[in-house]
């Protein structure tokens, strides 16, 4: 079954089957009908596909990847801080064990304690443990952000594929996407 301009019938007859006067009048109006059919097809294509531009989508995908890189750098920094603080806590605990094991009745006790405190600076262990907890929470949040960015990349990639299809279909009518 024909559609569009090919489906035009006047009094049940195709344009080529019409009497000469009526046929010529109909033929004269065909360019307008063809133009309108083209515009209708373009509007239909634009309506069924996303309105985004491909270069915009590409820039958003690049931005998502950059965000992932930055967040992964943050995760690495947090993991490094956890390692450093864990090592410092272990040193402080070792220092405290050694100090506790010293005989306080010895005359060199104070000298040994000072030497140990100088060798192992007196960090606030409770504050470092609290910071480790915060770092672990930050890593979990970073993982959530990375997951969200990957989801966004997937959505943008799907939209991009649709926009490429839209642009191919519009090209058949010599048109480009709105906003391009």
Order of alpha helices (4+ residues) and beta strands (2+ residues): alpha-alpha-alpha-alpha
